[in-house]
Amino acid sequence: MNPEAQEVLNKILAKSPAELNRAERDFLRARRSYLKPVQVEEYKEVLEEKEKPVKVVEQVADDTQPPTYISTSSLQLKATELGINPRKKTREQLEELIKEAENK
């Protein structure tokens, strides 16, 4: 084990199992092979616990749709169709010019 990881492990082992946060528990489980039998016994509950899956919930309003990506070349083509010269214009400039032209 590298010295940095050993230092982190030592700091974790200085705490009681109840004091460990999720990252420390994960770190300890990943390095269980470095533990002495007495440490395995002391941290048995941490070592045997199952990782709890993290549930990610994303809320999107029903009336909205996620933004659609349009390539820069598609923006240049659209600008040309609307009579806008797309040369030497940034993506943001093209988007703004197209938006203005469509709103006329």
C-alpha positions as CSV (number, residue, x, y, z in Angstrom):
1,M,0.0,0.0,0.0
2,N,1.4,3.4,-0.8
3,P,2.2,5.8,2.1
4,E,-0.7,8.1,1.4
5,A,-3.3,5.3,1.5
6,Q,-1.7,3.9,4.6
7,E,-2.0,7.3,6.3
8,V,-5.7,7.5,5.4
9,L,-6.2,3.9,6.6
10,N,-4.5,4.7,9.9
11,K,-6.8,7.7,10.4
12,I,-9.8,5.6,9.7
13,L,-8.7,2.9,12.1
14,A,-8.3,5.5,14.9
15,K,-12.1,6.0,14.7
16,S,-14.8,3.8,16.0
17,P,-17.0,2.0,13.4
18,A,-20.0,4.3,14.3
19,E,-17.9,7.4,13.5
20,L,-17.1,6.5,9.9
21,N,-18.7,8.3,7.1
22,R,-19.6,6.6,3.8
23,A,-16.4,7.3,2.0
24,E,-14.4,6.0,5.0
25,R,-16.5,2.8,5.1
26,D,-15.9,2.3,1.4
27,F,-12.2,2.9,1.8
28,L,-12.0,0.4,4.6
29,R,-13.9,-2.3,2.7
30,A,-11.7,-1.8,-0.3
31,R,-8.6,-2.4,1.9
32,R,-9.9,-5.1,4.2
33,S,-7.0,-7.4,3.1
34,Y,-4.6,-5.0,4.9
35,L,-6.4,-5.4,8.3
36,K,-5.2,-7.5,11.2
37,P,-7.6,-10.1,12.5
38,V,-8.4,-8.0,15.6
39,Q,-9.2,-5.0,13.3
40,V,-11.4,-7.3,11.1
41,E,-13.3,-8.3,14.2
42,E,-13.6,-4.7,15.4
43,Y,-14.9,-3.4,12.1
44,K,-16.9,-6.5,11.2
45,E,-20.2,-4.6,10.9
46,V,-18.7,-2.1,8.5
47,L,-16.9,-4.7,6.4
48,E,-20.0,-6.9,6.0
49,E,-22.5,-4.2,5.3
50,K,-23.8,-4.0,1.8
51,E,-23.2,-0.8,-0.2
52,K,-26.4,1.1,-0.3
53,P,-27.3,2.2,-3.9
54,V,-27.6,5.9,-4.5
55,K,-30.9,6.8,-6.0
56,V,-30.7,9.7,-8.3
57,V,-34.0,11.5,-9.0
58,E,-34.3,14.0,-11.7
59,Q,-37.4,16.1,-11.9
60,V,-38.4,17.5,-15.2
61,A,-41.6,19.5,-15.6
62,D,-44.2,17.7,-17.7
63,D,-44.5,20.5,-20.2
64,T,-40.8,20.8,-20.9
65,Q,-38.5,18.6,-22.9
66,P,-34.7,18.3,-22.5
67,P,-32.7,20.5,-24.8
68,T,-31.8,19.0,-28.1
69,Y,-28.2,19.4,-29.3
70,I,-27.8,20.8,-32.8
71,S,-24.3,20.6,-34.4
72,T,-22.5,23.7,-35.4
73,S,-22.6,22.6,-39.0
74,S,-26.4,22.3,-38.8
75,L,-26.6,25.8,-37.3
76,Q,-24.4,27.1,-40.2
77,L,-26.7,25.4,-42.8
78,K,-29.8,26.8,-41.1
79,A,-28.2,30.3,-41.0
80,T,-27.4,30.1,-44.7
81,E,-31.0,29.1,-45.4
82,L,-32.2,32.1,-43.5
83,G,-29.9,34.4,-45.5
84,I,-27.3,34.8,-42.7
85,N,-23.6,34.5,-43.6
86,P,-22.3,32.0,-41.1
87,R,-18.6,32.6,-41.7
88,K,-16.5,33.9,-38.8
89,K,-19.4,33.6,-36.3
90,T,-19.3,31.7,-33.0
91,R,-21.9,29.1,-32.2
92,E,-23.5,31.5,-29.8
93,Q,-23.7,34.2,-32.4
94,L,-25.3,31.8,-34.9
95,E,-27.9,30.7,-32.4
96,E,-28.8,34.3,-31.6
97,L,-29.0,35.3,-35.2
98,I,-31.1,32.3,-36.1
99,K,-33.4,33.0,-33.2
100,E,-33.8,36.6,-34.3
101,A,-34.5,35.7,-37.9
102,E,-37.1,33.1,-36.9
103,N,-38.9,35.5,-34.7
104,K,-39.4,38.1,-37.5
